[in-house]
Structures are given as structure tokens and as C-alpha cells.
Amino acid sequence: MNTSGKSCLVHRKYRDCFEILALILEFARNIYVSKFFLIKNIGTNSRHIKKYLDMLVQKGLLEISYKNGRVLYKTNEKGLVFLRHYGILKEMLGMETNNLLIVTKAVLPLKEERGTRLNT
């Protein structure tokens, strides 16, 4: 992530729901982040980000923590699985892969791959 204070994403006018969900999960992958941080770095507004955060929390992809009266979000294991599948689907379709999502491929194996070795 960019620490210079500027958003590290190019703000595109049209993004689908899955892209925004994946961006939220990616930004919250290793640290707890605030709603304001996500708004600033994803390039959306408070109403939209709330809708996506509520969905991710409800589906069990984000965990919530409270610190100094602030709500913070962090991607959990189920969210990492979502990111991995999202990256795989984009590759299969030949779509450009966001640099943030490339690193998620090696983060967590699929459930059926855990503890098994693939014969290749």
C-alpha cells in the first residue's frame, strides 16, 4: 500500500461489485482498516462503502474490531479464499489482474487442497 498519503489506485468510473469487494478485502488483508481509509483508497463514497462492508461482514468475509470508539475491519480466512478465487477467475477469463490481487494466490490454498499434494 502507498504510504505517501495519496491513493494508490487509479479511480475508474465503472467498477463492478466484485472488483470493489475484492479491493476492500485486499486493503484489509493484513491490518485493521477504517471506513475512511477504504473510502480514500478505493475512491468511492461513504454510502457505497457501507453497503459493501455490510455485505462482507454479513457473509463472514470481514471481521470487525472496535478501537477508541472506531469500527475497524480486517479480512479473515474466508475473505482470503474469496480473493484467491477472484484472482483465479480473472486469470481464466484473461482479464487484467490488479497488482494488489496477484499476491493473494499463494496466501491460502483452497479448502480441498489443504493437506493434500497435487499430482502434476
C-alpha positions as CSV (number, residue, x, y, z in Angstrom):
1,M,0.0,0.0,0.0
2,N,1.0,3.5,-0.6
3,T,2.2,5.4,2.5
4,S,2.6,8.8,0.8
5,G,-0.9,9.8,1.7
6,K,-2.1,9.6,-1.8
7,S,-4.5,7.0,-3.1
8,C,-2.6,4.2,-4.7
9,L,-5.4,3.2,-7.0
10,V,-6.5,4.7,-10.3
11,H,-10.0,5.8,-9.8
12,R,-12.0,4.3,-12.6
13,K,-15.5,5.4,-13.3
14,Y,-17.1,1.9,-13.8
15,R,-16.2,-1.0,-11.5
16,D,-18.3,-4.0,-10.8
17,C,-19.4,-5.2,-7.4
18,F,-16.9,-8.0,-7.3
19,E,-14.0,-5.6,-8.0
20,I,-14.9,-3.3,-5.2
21,L,-15.5,-6.2,-2.8
22,A,-12.0,-7.6,-3.7
23,L,-10.4,-4.2,-3.3
24,I,-11.9,-3.8,0.2
25,L,-10.7,-7.3,1.2
26,E,-7.2,-6.7,-0.2
27,F,-6.8,-3.4,1.6
28,A,-7.9,-5.1,4.9
29,R,-5.8,-8.2,4.3
30,N,-3.1,-7.8,6.8
31,I,-4.2,-4.9,9.0
32,Y,-7.4,-3.5,10.5
33,V,-8.6,-0.5,8.4
34,S,-11.2,2.2,8.9
35,K,-14.1,3.0,6.7
36,F,-12.5,6.4,6.0
37,F,-9.2,4.6,4.9
38,L,-11.2,2.5,2.4
39,I,-13.2,5.4,1.0
40,K,-9.9,7.3,0.4
41,N,-8.0,4.4,-1.2
42,I,-10.8,2.8,-3.2
43,G,-12.3,6.1,-4.5
44,T,-15.9,5.7,-3.5
45,N,-18.3,7.4,-1.1
46,S,-19.5,6.6,2.4
47,R,-22.9,5.3,1.3
48,H,-21.4,2.8,-1.2
49,I,-18.6,1.6,1.1
50,K,-21.1,1.0,3.9
51,K,-23.2,-1.2,1.5
52,Y,-20.1,-3.3,0.6
53,L,-18.8,-3.5,4.2
54,D,-22.2,-4.6,5.5
55,M,-22.3,-7.3,2.8
56,L,-18.8,-8.6,3.5
57,V,-19.4,-8.7,7.3
58,Q,-22.8,-10.4,6.9
59,K,-21.2,-13.1,4.6
60,G,-18.4,-13.7,7.1
61,L,-15.5,-12.4,4.9
62,L,-14.5,-9.5,7.1
63,E,-14.1,-9.3,10.9
64,I,-14.8,-6.2,13.0
65,S,-12.9,-4.7,15.8
66,Y,-13.5,-1.7,17.9
67,K,-10.8,0.7,19.0
68,N,-11.2,4.1,20.6
69,G,-14.9,4.1,19.5
70,R,-14.0,3.4,15.9
71,V,-15.1,0.4,13.9
72,L,-12.2,-1.3,12.1
73,Y,-12.3,-4.1,9.5
74,K,-9.9,-6.9,8.7
75,T,-10.1,-9.7,6.1
76,N,-10.5,-13.2,7.7
77,E,-9.7,-16.6,6.3
78,K,-12.9,-16.9,4.3
79,G,-12.2,-13.5,2.8
80,L,-8.8,-14.6,1.7
81,V,-10.4,-17.6,0.0
82,F,-12.7,-15.2,-1.9
83,L,-9.7,-13.2,-3.0
84,R,-7.9,-16.3,-4.3
85,H,-10.9,-17.4,-6.2
86,Y,-11.5,-13.9,-7.6
87,G,-7.9,-13.8,-8.9
88,I,-8.2,-17.3,-10.5
89,L,-11.4,-16.4,-12.2
90,K,-9.9,-13.2,-13.6
91,E,-6.9,-15.1,-15.0
92,M,-9.2,-17.8,-16.5
93,L,-11.1,-15.1,-18.3
94,G,-8.0,-13.4,-19.5
95,M,-8.9,-10.2,-17.7
96,E,-6.2,-7.8,-16.4
97,T,-5.1,-8.7,-12.9
98,N,-4.9,-5.9,-10.4
99,N,-1.4,-5.8,-8.9
100,L,-2.8,-5.9,-5.4
101,L,-4.6,-9.2,-6.1
102,I,-1.6,-11.0,-7.7
103,V,-0.1,-11.7,-4.3
104,T,-3.2,-13.4,-2.9
105,K,-2.8,-16.5,-4.9
106,A,-0.2,-18.0,-2.6
107,V,-1.8,-16.8,0.6
108,L,-4.3,-19.6,1.3
109,P,-4.9,-22.9,-0.5
110,L,-8.4,-23.9,-1.5
111,K,-10.2,-25.9,1.2
112,E,-9.9,-29.1,-0.8
113,E,-6.1,-28.5,-1.4
114,R,-5.2,-28.2,2.3
115,G,-3.2,-31.1,3.5
116,T,-3.1,-32.7,0.1
117,R,-0.4,-32.7,-2.6
118,L,-1.4,-32.2,-6.2
119,N,-0.1,-34.7,-8.7
120,T,1.4,-32.8,-11.6
